[in-house]
Amino acid sequence: MILDKETLRANLDKVIWNIEQARITVSEHHIVKLVIVAKYTEIENIKTLYELGQRAFGENQVQQLKERMHALEDLPLEWHMIGRLQKNKINNLIDLRPTLMQSLDSLDLAHEMQKKLTAKEAKMHCLLQINAAKEESKAGVMPEHAIDTYLQIKESCPNINLKGVMTIGAHTDDTKAIQQSFETTHSIYERLEKEGATICSMGMSGDYELAIKCGSNMVRIGSALFQG
Ligand SMILES: *Cc1c(COP(=O)(O)O)cnc(C)c1O
């Protein structure tokens, strides 16, 4: 559905206002970056959001990321990969030079990426995805292995520039459980700050205010922005 500019402006204003309310409860110095997840929406809406001042967008599939980056290459946008990466798509992703690959979800994938990055003499900024609620259906490293895995990637993958962690909040209506998954991830992030981590990416349309209160400094929001 293509939305008119006033609708998108109202949705964006509301989200930004909510982010502001949440981040101020943490500290007036706590800055939160908004990445708009465009996977559900049309290219026209991305263009309109750009005109409204938004620069960072995320996609969860390499193919769609590629199409959109090409279609919008004249705009100074930054693009984030946020979905599961199949090994046979690594080269395609490297060629796209995304701003941030948020879904690095195993040591194995890191090693595979390292090989291909070396061959292409390229580097990539990445976040380590954590399966904080230990859900079967979700990708990511288990929280108890997160620090070790992070350090191993740092040591063995010089072409991967790890910038922090990403998680998807627990998939439940139980607010306490969602909060716990964010707190788990944030405590891992805090321990990695001395290793240079600066990004704690957590919070989507249904839970971003809670995520920010738990210390998130990057939210990935889709559906809340594309309501007609
Ligand atoms: C789709 C998606 C989002 C955005 O989801 P909404 O609930 O629509 O805001 C955020 N992060 C990831 C990893 C996603 O796949």
The ligand as an SDF file (V2000), in Angstrom:
LIG
                    3D

 15 15  0  0  0  0  0  0  0  0999 V2000
   10.6180   -7.3410   10.4050 C   0  0  0  0  0  0  0  0  0  0  0  0
   11.6880   -7.0760   11.3740 C   0  0  0  0  0  0  0  0  0  0  0  0
   11.6410   -5.9260   12.1960 C   0  0  0  0  0  0  0  0  0  0  0  0
   10.5000   -4.9290   12.1940 C   0  0  0  0  0  0  0  0  0  0  0  0
    9.3100   -5.5270   12.6300 O   0  0  0  0  0  0  0  0  0  0  0  0
    8.0190   -4.6630   13.0280 P   0  0  0  0  0  0  0  0  0  0  0  0
    7.3940   -5.4440   14.1200 O   0  0  0  0  0  0  0  0  0  0  0  0
    7.1740   -4.5980   11.8240 O   0  0  0  0  0  0  0  0  0  0  0  0
    8.4520   -3.3330   13.4770 O   0  0  0  0  0  0  0  0  0  0  0  0
   12.7140   -5.7110   13.0520 C   0  0  0  0  0  0  0  0  0  0  0  0
   13.7680   -6.5550   13.1150 N   0  0  0  0  0  0  0  0  0  0  0  0
   13.8300   -7.6660   12.3520 C   0  0  0  0  0  0  0  0  0  0  0  0
   15.0210   -8.5500   12.4780 C   0  0  0  0  0  0  0  0  0  0  0  0
   12.7900   -7.9600   11.4670 C   0  0  0  0  0  0  0  0  0  0  0  0
   12.8770   -9.0710   10.7250 O   0  0  0  0  0  0  0  0  0  0  0  0
  1  2  1  0
  2  3  1  0
  2 14  2  0
  3  4  1  0
  3 10  2  0
  4  5  1  0
  5  6  1  0
  6  7  2  0
  6  8  1  0
  6  9  1  0
 10 11  1  0
 11 12  2  0
 12 13  1  0
 12 14  1  0
 14 15  1  0
M  END
$$$$
